[in-house]
């Protein structure tokens, strides 16, 4: 008879007790030519080893000339690498200048550099950073290449304009509702063809509901009579003024989005073309992750929706990445662009897909004490790529695919929040494999997943029956 699980855990702990090794208590110097910088808004405090200068701690203002003087002083002191915290955006100019002067910069997380409790000053902070960096106790944060950082700036700025344009539409809808013009109940999108025609006519001075309803696009579902009823209201001059200004703001945002699209297209064209890998055997063999091209069929390319750029973004992303990320269920062209703008296409920065998922904050951080797991929550990480993966995972609810079936099962068992995190973790792993190994994703289908899940349940029940001294018997087929 099999032993209970608690006795198995106790026996494993007893076996591993003698295998534990005693760690060395002394620290070895990893970066002998290291310095620490405490980044501030008005001035930066810099600490170098005491034997390098008569004044090992100095402060420099944030002007460009002072930052250049700081770099020259560090080179005179023989400094090869520095550590500084990612404080707001104040570190960006300093990072670029030090990088241009050939000094390796370690951009570290402020949570990883907490000092002992007590008094804290800028001088002590830079000295503490130097000490931690000297002994190699700090890990460098990920920074994409310069071309990817430029692409990321354009994409983030475009996202800001998209949000502001949506805010303008919401304010227009609020003003119309206050005038009891219920056009929003007749058409689903005020920023569509029909909505824009009617709003432009209202701003131009048209108030006749019959004439406004004629502007209805034939493809809209609402009838002309319904639109006429929705356009009858009390036309207040103050609220019409609000509508006029918000329309001008919306048009300005659309112009800015078009300018961002042009910059994005130019930047993507400047990136190198990555040749696709023809040999799918380069990917690690994992039969449970549906990466084999022998099963399933290729999915049709997804059409861009919503606020996608006007140019062919999908083709540009496929050219740069060497693979088509939109083949993965749940990932559209907007999600693929967000991921590539945040992390780039070089996956060698992370040793494995597990490291990549952990960096995104999508892996459980098990807190154990006394042999028991106290918490399995994920790390608190603010990452736009992780947010994009979570949004992509939430769209799998109605997907008739392998990933859709898996998400629905996890959602029924764990709840929506945990299921979204788990599926975002899987999408991140699939993206890592495609970008690193050039593998092509092929969906195995919902039927394959249901059959596989049924086999797993049968194995589990057979094992349980064997532990209880019983045997499973298949029921006869119903006639």
N, C-alpha and C positions, 0 to 999 in steps of 0.2 A: 504494500500500500504506500502511495506517495506521501512524503512528509508534508505537514502544513507549511504554508508560506512563511509564517513567522519563524519556524525552526530553520528553514532554508536561509533566511536573511541572517539569523544568528550564526549559522555555520560559516557563511561567507565572510562575515565580519571577523570571526575567529581565525580564518585562514589568512585574511589580509592583514591581520594585526602584526604578524611577524615580518611582513614585507615592507612595512613603512620605514622610510629612511629619514634620518635626521638632517634637516637643511642647515646649511652653513649660516652662521649668525653674522659673519663679516660681509661687508659690501665691497665689491670690486669696482674700480673706476672704469667706466665704459667710454665716457667722453671727457678726456682730460682738458681739452680746449673749449670748454662750454661756458656760456653766460646765460643770465636770466634777465628778462625784461618785464617790468610791471607796466602794463599798458594803461594809459589814462586819456582823458579828454584834452587836457591842456599840456601835460608833460608826461614823459616816460622816464621811469627809473631803471637804470641798467647796473647790473652787478657782474663783475668779473672776478677770477681768483685773486686773492690778496697779493700774490707775488708778481702780478702783471703790471700793476700801476700803483703809484703812491696813493691815489684816491680810487679804491676799487669800486666804489659806488658813486655814480654820477647821474644827474638828471638832465634831460634834453627836452626842449619844447617841441611842439608838434609841427612846426613849420618845415617846409621841404629842406631848407638849408641846414636846419638843426638835425634833421634825420640823416642827411648826407654826412654831417660832422660825426654823428653817432656811428655810422658805418665805418668811417675812416678810423675812429678811435678804437673800435673793436678789432679792425685789422691790424692796427699797431700793437694791440695787446696779444696778438696771435690767436684770436678767437676764430674757430671754424664752424661752430654751431651754437645756436641760441634757442632758448625755450621761452615762449610767451603764451598768455592765455588769449582765447578768442573772445575778447571783450567788445560786444556790439559790432560796430563797423570801424572802430578806431584803429584796429590792427592792420587794416587793408593797405594803407599807404606805406606803413612801416614794413610790412611783409614784402611788398614789391621792391622797395629800395634795397633791403637786405639781400633779397634774391638776386637782384641785378649786380650786387657787389660780390657775389660768389659765396655768401654765407648761408649755410644750411639752416633753415628755420623749422623748428618743431612747434607747430600750432597745437596746443593741448587743451583739453576740456577742463574748465575751472572746477568741475566736481572731482577731478582726479588729483587736484593739487591742494586740497584743504590742509591747512596747518593745524597744529595743536591749539586747543582753546586758550584764549588769553588775549593780550594786546596785539593788534595787527597794524603795522605801518607799511608804507610803500617800500621803504628800505628793506624791512624784514621780508616782504613778499618777494622782491626780486632776488634776494639772497636765498630764500627757500626754493624758488624755481631753479636757480643755478645748482643748488645742492642736489635736488632730485634728478635734474638732467645729467649731472656729472656721473651719478651712479646708475644711469640708465633706467630709472623708475617711471619715466613718462613715455607714453605712446603718441606718435604723431597722428594728427587728424588727416583725413583724406582730403586732398585738393585735386580737382580734375585739371587736365592740361589747359593752357591759356585759351586755345581755340574753343574748347568746350565751355570754359568760363564765360567767354564772349557770347556764345550761343545761349547759355543759361541766363545772362542778363537780358537779352532781347526777349526770351520766352517769358521770363518773370514780369517784365514790363508789359508785355502783351496781356498777360493774365490780369494785371492791375486794371488795364483799360477795359477788359471784358467785364470785370466786376463792377466798375463804375458805370458802364453802359447799362448793365442790368439794374443798377440803382436808379438810373434816370427813368427807365421804363416803369419801375415800381412807383416812383413819385408821380408820373403821368397818370397811372392807373388810379392812384389815390385821389388826385385832383378831379378826375372824371367821375369817380364814385361820389365825391362830395357834391358834384353837380347833378347826381343821379343819372348820369350818362353810363348805362350799364353795358357798354360795348365789350368789356372784358368777359361778360357772361355769354356773349354770342360767339366770339372768336377766342381761340385758346391762346394766341400769341399776338400781342400788340405790335411786336417788332417784325411781323411777317408782312407779306405783300399787301394784303387788305388793310391791316392795321396802320401801316405807314401811309397808304393812300388817304385814308380817312383822317388821320392825325394831321397830315400836311394840309388837307383841305380845311380842317378846323382852324389851324393856325393862320391860313390865308383869309379867313373870315366867313367861310361857309357855315350856315346854321340849319339849313333845310335838311331834315332827315331823309326825305325821298332822294334828293340829289346826292347825299353822302352814301346812301345804300347802293346807288348805282355803281360805285367804285368797287363793289364786292368782286373778288376774284372767282371765276367759275368753279375752281377746285375746292372752295371752302364749303363745309358741310351745312352751316347755318343758312336758312333761306333768307331771301331779301326782305320778307315781311318781318322776320325776327330781328334783323339788323335795324330796320326802320324803328321798331318799338324800342330797341336798346339805345337809339340815338336821340330819344326825346328826353330832355331835361331842362333844368334852369341854368342858362349860360351866364355864369358870374364872371365879371371882368377880372377880378383879382385872381381867380383860379385859372382863367384862360391865360393870364400873364405867366402863371407858373408853368402851364403846359407849353407855352411858347419858349420859355427859357430852357426847360428840360429837353425839348426837342432840339434846340440848338446845341446843348451839351451832348446829347446822344449822337448827333451828326459829327460833332468834333471828335468824340471817342471813336466813331467808326473810321474817321480819317486817320487817327493815330494808330488804330489797329492795322489799317492797310499799310502804313509806314513801317510798323513792326514786322509785318509779313514780308515786305520787301527786304528788310535787313536780314530776316531769318533765311530767306531764300538765298541771298548772297553769301551768308555765312555757311550754310549747308553746302553750297556749291564749292566753297573754298576747302572743305574737309576732304581728306583723301578717300578714295574708293577702296573698300575692303572686299577682296575677292571671296566669293562663297566657297566653302569647303565641300568638295564632292564626296569625300569619304565619311560616311556617318559613323564609322567605327571609332573615330576619335573621341566620341562621347563616352563617358564611363558607363559600363553595362549596368543598368538599373531597370529590371523588368517591371517593377511596380510603379514606375513614373511615366509610363506611356510615351516614351521617347522613340520607340522602335518604328521605323517607317514601314515595317512589314504588315502592320495591322492598321486598319482604318483607312479613311480617305482624306484627301486634302480638302480643307474648307475653302469656300469661296471668299475672295477678298471682301473685307467689310467696307461699306461706303462711309465716307466721313459725315459726321452729324454735328449739329449744334454750331459751335463757334470755331470749327476747324478752319485753318488758313485757306485762302483762295487757290493757291497753287497746289501741285501734286506733292503733298508732304509725304505720303506713304512711299512713293518711289524713291524720294531722296533719302529717307530713313533706311530703306532696304539697301540702297547703294552704299551708304556710310557704314552700316552695321554688318553687311554681308548676309543677313538673314531677315526674314519678315516676321517681326514680333507680333503683328496683328493676327497671325495664324492661331495664336493662343486664345482660347475662349475667354472673353471678358476684357481683353486688352484691345483697345481701339487705337487709332492713330494719335489721338491726343495723349493717352496714357503712355504710349511708346515714346512720344516726343518728350514728355516730362521726365521719364526715366533716363533717356539718353542725355538730356540737358543737365541732369543732376549728377549722374555717375559716369557718363561717357560710354565708350565701347570697349575699353581695356579692362578686362576682368582679372588681370594678373595682380591687381592691387590686393585681392583677397585670395587666400590660399585655396579655399574650398567654398562651395555654395553655402555651407553652414556658417562660415565667417561672414559671407555677404548678407545672409538673413539676420545674423546677430547685429551687424553694423546698422542695418535698417531698423532695428528694434522690433523685429517680428519673431524672435525666438524667446522661449520661456527662460526666465532667470530664476532657477530653482534655489531657494534659500533653505538650507538644511541645517539642522542642529540635533545632536543626539541620535543621528541615524534616521531622523524623520524630516520629510519635506514640509517646511512651514508655509512656503508660498511659491507659486508657479507663475506669477505675473511677469509680463514682459517689461523690459527697461523703458523708462520714459525718454524717448528720443524724438526730437523735432526734425523730421525729415520729409521733404516734399515727395521724394520717390516712394517712401513707405505709404504716405497718404494716397498717392496715385494707385498703388497696389491694393489698398483697402477698398477704394472706390471701385476698382475693377472687380474685386471679389464680390462686392455687394450686388453686381449686375448678373451674377451667375444663378440667381434664384429661379429664373424661368428658362435657363439654357438647357436645351436637349442634347447634352454632351456628357462626356466622362466627368469633366470638372463640375458641371452642373449637378449631376447625380451625387457626387461626393459632397458638394456644398449643402445640398438639401438634407442629406443624412446627418452631417455634422450639425446643421442648424436645428434639426429635431432633437438631437441628443444633448448638445451643449448650449444651445441658445444662439441668437444671432451674433452678439459681439464676439464670442470666442470662435464661432465658425468663420466669421469674416477674417479674424486674425490668422486662423489656421490656413485658410485658402489664400490669403495674401502671402503667407510664408511659402506656399507651394508655387504660386505665380512667380515669386522672386527667384526661387530655385530654377524653375524652367527658363526664366529670362537669363539667368547666369549661364546655364548650359548652352543656350543658343548663341549667346554672344562670345563665349569662350571657346567652345568646341565647334561652332558652326553647324550644329545639328538642326535638322528641320523638324518642326513639331507637326505631328499628325494625330488627330483626335481618334481614339479607339471607339468612341461611341458610348451612349448610355446603356445599351444592352450588354456590352462587354463588362461595364462596371457592375451592373446588377448581377450578372452571372458570377463574377469574381467575388462579390460580397456574399453571395449565397454559399459559395464554396468555403469561404472563411468561417461563416456561421456554422456550417456542417462540421468542419474540423474542430471548432470550439465545443460544439455539443458532443461530439464523439469523445473528446478528451475529458469532458465533464462526466459523461456516462461511464467512461473507463475508471475514473477515480471513485465513482459510487458503486462500482461493480455491476454495472448494467450494460446494455447494448442497444444501439439505435436500430430500429427496423423500419424500412421504407413502407409507407402505406400504399395499398393497391390503388392503381389508377381508377378514377371514377368513370363509370360507363355512362 
